[in-house]
Amino acid sequence: MGNRGRHSAADETLPHLYRPCEIAEALGCSEWWVKEQARQRRIPFTRVGGAYRFTVEHFAEIIRAFEERPLQSRESEPQGTVAPRLHQSHHAVPMAVPLRAKRPRRVSPPDSPPTVA
């Protein structure tokens, strides 16, 4: 029967490591997103045997990293003061660069006859 039915003291002290699919399900996102964020070093993780694993502390830090707070009401501030900026996490996703299509390489001018090979 082996050790399946028995729990040792070491079992209770070792942290549980969660797989990306478990973190994705808890966050309500895709497993791909969790792995991509880890690959880009935007979220904390542990890498065991080449696979991403997450502790409870990692999960809590991921939630904090993507947390957004409401801005303070402008009415409660005295005139002439600037609201303090909220602390931005170093895990913030960089702004996207707009993409532009490249011009096709093989474009023949509209007035020229087609070439025969």
Disulfide bonds with the S-S distance in Angstrom:
none
